[in-house]
Amino acid sequence: MRDYRHKIDFLHRVKGRDEYGEPIDTWEVFKQGIWASYDPLLGNEFFAAQTTENKVEAKFNMRYIEGITSEMRLRFNGQDYEIIGQPVNVKGLNRELLCYCKLVK
């Protein structure tokens, strides 16, 4: 059993326009208060993840949630993380979801 002791929120992009008609994107909460485990990537796992084009800095594991995509962001401890690649439905059983992420600066 995973140690789901951190609360995270999932955000989705909302396209809109500012007062001058220029397109702007905002991030709004899609799912809030999800219990998850947080694992910063260290050592060999961190260096293996660096071989991809995007730098993966952390992984979040939680119970399966329908509708989570790579177009979303994840908020943890007041910081936003971009989801790298497709979220993984562990073993295809709809029980666990794994997201590899990088911090949005």
Backbone torsions as a table, in degrees:
resi	resn	phi	psi	omega
1	MET	NA	134.1	178.4
2	ARG	-73.6	158.6	178.0
3	ASP	-96.1	84.5	-179.3
4	TYR	-84.4	86.0	-176.6
5	ARG	-121.8	7.4	178.4
6	HIS	-116.1	141.3	176.5
7	LYS	-98.2	133.1	178.4
8	ILE	-129.5	162.4	174.6
9	ASP	-124.2	145.8	171.6
10	PHE	-102.1	136.1	-178.8
11	LEU	-117.2	144.6	173.1
12	HIS	-122.4	153.0	-176.5
13	ARG	-78.9	134.6	175.7
14	VAL	-119.8	120.6	-179.9
15	LYS	-86.9	138.3	179.4
16	GLY	-153.3	-166.9	178.5
17	ARG	-134.1	146.0	176.8
18	ASP	-83.9	-174.4	-175.9
19	GLU	-65.8	-14.4	178.0
20	TYR	-99.8	3.9	179.8
21	GLY	85.5	4.2	179.1
22	GLU	-77.9	140.3	179.1
23	PRO	-68.6	136.3	174.9
24	ILE	-136.7	150.7	176.3
25	ASP	-112.9	137.0	173.4
26	THR	-124.3	161.3	-179.9
27	TRP	-113.8	122.6	-179.8
28	GLU	-118.9	154.5	-177.5
29	VAL	-67.4	129.6	176.1
30	PHE	-99.5	-49.3	174.6
31	LYS	-136.6	136.7	-173.7
32	GLN	-124.0	147.5	174.1
33	GLY	69.0	38.7	-179.9
34	ILE	-84.8	129.5	177.1
35	TRP	-80.2	130.4	-176.4
36	ALA	-148.0	162.2	169.8
37	SER	-96.8	146.9	180.0
38	TYR	-122.3	126.0	179.3
39	ASP	-131.6	108.2	172.5
40	PRO	-67.4	141.7	-179.6
41	LEU	-80.9	126.2	-176.8
42	LEU	-129.2	159.3	172.2
43	GLY	56.4	-134.6	-175.0
44	ASN	-60.7	-39.5	-179.0
45	GLU	-63.5	-39.6	178.9
46	PHE	-63.3	-47.0	-177.8
47	PHE	-68.1	-35.4	176.0
48	ALA	-64.1	-39.5	179.5
49	ALA	-68.7	-26.2	-178.8
50	GLN	-71.1	-13.5	179.7
51	THR	-72.4	-13.9	176.2
52	THR	-82.0	169.9	-178.3
53	GLU	-66.6	-37.2	179.8
54	ASN	-98.6	145.4	-179.8
55	LYS	-84.4	113.4	176.7
56	VAL	-87.6	128.3	-176.7
57	GLU	-114.0	-21.0	-176.5
58	ALA	-155.4	159.2	172.2
59	LYS	-128.8	143.2	179.7
60	PHE	-121.2	131.5	179.1
61	ASN	-122.5	135.5	-177.4
62	MET	-151.2	174.8	172.4
63	ARG	-65.7	153.0	-176.2
64	TYR	-61.4	136.3	177.4
65	ILE	-129.0	124.3	178.0
66	GLU	-68.9	138.9	171.6
67	GLY	93.5	1.6	178.7
68	ILE	-80.1	130.4	-179.0
69	THR	-129.7	170.5	178.4
70	SER	-72.1	-10.3	178.0
71	GLU	-79.8	-7.2	-176.5
72	MET	-95.1	171.7	172.4
73	ARG	-122.1	164.7	-179.5
74	LEU	-124.4	135.9	179.0
75	ARG	-113.0	125.9	-179.1
76	PHE	-138.9	127.0	-179.9
77	ASN	52.1	39.4	176.5
78	GLY	78.0	4.2	179.3
79	GLN	-116.0	143.7	-179.9
80	ASP	-95.9	139.7	178.1
81	TYR	-122.1	136.7	174.6
82	GLU	-85.9	135.1	177.9
83	ILE	-82.6	123.3	-177.6
84	ILE	-95.0	123.6	-179.1
85	GLY	71.3	-175.6	179.6
86	GLN	-78.3	138.9	171.7
87	PRO	-58.4	142.2	-173.8
88	VAL	-97.5	120.6	171.7
89	ASN	-82.5	98.0	-171.1
90	VAL	-58.0	123.5	-179.6
91	LYS	57.6	11.4	177.8
92	GLY	65.1	23.3	-175.2
93	LEU	-97.9	0.2	-177.1
94	ASN	55.9	38.1	177.5
95	ARG	-115.8	-37.0	-177.2
96	GLU	-129.9	146.5	176.5
97	LEU	-126.1	134.2	-178.7
98	LEU	-122.0	127.4	179.4
99	CYS	-122.8	124.2	170.7
100	TYR	-92.5	133.9	-170.2
101	CYS	-138.8	160.5	169.3
102	LYS	-130.0	148.9	-178.3
103	LEU	-69.3	134.2	176.5
104	VAL	-86.1	123.0	-177.1
105	LYS	-99.7	NA	NA
